[in-house]
Amino acid sequence: MLMSGRFGAYGGTYVPEILMPALTELEAAFVEAQKDESFQAELAALLAKYAGRPTPLTRCRNLGPAGVRLYLKREDLLHGGAHKTNQVLAQALLAKRMGKTRLIAETGAGQHGVATALAGALFGLQTKVYMGAHDVERQKLNVFRMRLMGAEVIPVESGGKTLKDAVNEALRDWTASFTDTHYLLGTVAGPHPFPIMVREFQRVIGKEARAQVIEEEGRLPDAVIACVGGGSNAMGIFADFIEDEGVRLIGVEAAGKGLDGSEHGATILRGRPGVLHGAETYVLQDEDGQISDSWSVSAGLDYPAVGPEHAFLKDSGRAEYVGATDQEALDAFALLARSEGIVCAFESAHALAHALKLAKAAAEGTVLVVNISGRGDKDMEQAQRLLEFGA
Amino acid sequence: MNRYTQMFDRLSTCGEGAFGAFLMLGDPDPSTSLALLDAAVAGGADMIEVGIPFSDPIADGPVIQAAAVRALDMGVTPEVCFEILASFRARHPRIPVGLLTYANLVLARGRESFYRRCAAAGIDSVLVADVPAREAEPFAGSAIDHGVDPVLIAATNTPPETLRRVAALSRGYVYCVSRAGVTGTDRQMELDHGGLFSTLAEAGAPPAVLGFGISQPGHVRAGLEAGAAGVISGSAIVRRVAEAREPIEAVRDFVRTMKAATQKEVARDRVAV
């Protein structure tokens, strides 16, 4: 392989030997594509004319205390409904370059599955999406969207029937199918080269946000805040700010029903280093190393591992990681809808919840940027039930 | 002398291939699991391969996944597995025992502590299914420090330079995989081994043992004829644990049938008759 695939002690390629040639092929294709102007031009055109980039940076008119300047990076406005589309278009282009005819993907909330389905339709690639049976149940609308775009959705019945189990199944499929199939992994987790590749394909979020906030404020923000499940929207918005030492980078994990219990998805806050899905990273696990089932009201944050670069940023102290509970996220979700007319995804509401906490204690003139990684259409049914508005 | 070396020497003297029987430790419960290991030996297995149940076995197909779930549901921990193996070792001092496991179970205990525990339980080799040659050095190093043979996987699509690395890092035997996919009998073994066995042999690797998709005597013969020193059958055995009315007898009888296919002359005589 061409790169180390490590972030300090984290990352690596912990996969069965039989998958190594597939990862080597993918890494080579990625490195070549990054240097290839025609690939970059084709991707840029797709992002602009198909996906709708750049996405706006919206300053909240009503939300948050007066004097705090709260900005939302509007990935919810991207085609497909979430940031996932950015890197899916890029990986699908790569798949075409590698001569693959079939895509497989895992999905939690269904946003990555939807993005993969749209790319499959657009590029004429047969698409199969693995989704935990529990998530199929709570994200019915996205299941239908995927099927509408021609993807096959396979409910996964093993384990806790959520994202972790869908990744297992996709990896198993790939060990048998890599010759003609690209595994379009949806986040900055998994074996090398996925964490680096997905970060680079999501970097556009932070690149735009950085320029936009400078244009608005004439300076860098005080903090950039994003939710972290696998961690791709966070790495995407963090990447271009990492060198800006004065900018706090804050990842918000799912504290679920509380960090003191076991029903959460707070991998960095409550896990310890281990290996899951091909990478050495923080993992929620028991004493023996059996992987724990995570919990979150948002399917997209319901994952017991995290991208290895987040593990590295946590240990190095460059980024901070905090939690927001289901309830805090729901409150922020409802508040954003009422005060700004924006319905965000449950996942993104975790980031917003923490930003609002921060804003309360912030000094006059503080500038905060929150990544609204996706829109909330998929969560309507659940929100209706949880917020007791009545159907 | 190392139990694998003794076994391969003995078998090559009598012109036989090795038959390895795989079972999931603690499946369906710890005491039956021990009886099943005994049954595999009674059926004539030359080497025993065992898995420690893991919550997320990405290299395993549905049959072995289900076995892990059954064992985990019975509360089987790695420590229970080590105790089963220690009892087994006390009864069978000579048969080689190999452990198949996943990286997180090794790291959760700590590499040094894990391999030390393996040695104490009488385990001869450890294969970590999600540790390819690229990541294997620290695992192989700890194993060797504790007198345990590191076993690596070599597949038909593994490039020659990696095969040489596999050869250099492996002790005991090399686990060869001749088809894509996870463990299981849905896909049969495929016979296109390419230069796998010859490249390994040229690089001075320990004997090649073929696994994945071996569920019939014909697969055993084909694997040995292709150049493997032995074969391992897993899902076909584990399926009998789950489905047979008398699992212990079923495992013993199946192992006996498969072992018979490693005895080349006997097999040919039978065909002639």
Interface residues (C-beta under 8 A of the other chain):
Chain A: M1 G12 T13 Y14 V15 P16 E17 I18 L19 M20 P21 S158 G159 K164 N168 L171 R172 T175 A176 S177 F178 T179 P273 G274 V275 L276 H277 G278 E280 V283 Q285 E287 D288 G289 Q290 I291
Chain B: F54 S55 D56 P57 I58 A59 D60 G61 Q65 V69 L72 T77 P78 E79 Y102 A103 N104 L105 V106 L107 A108 R109 A129 D130 V131 P132 A133 R134 E135 L152 I153 A154 A155 N157 T158 P159 T162 V166 V177 A180 G181 V182 R187
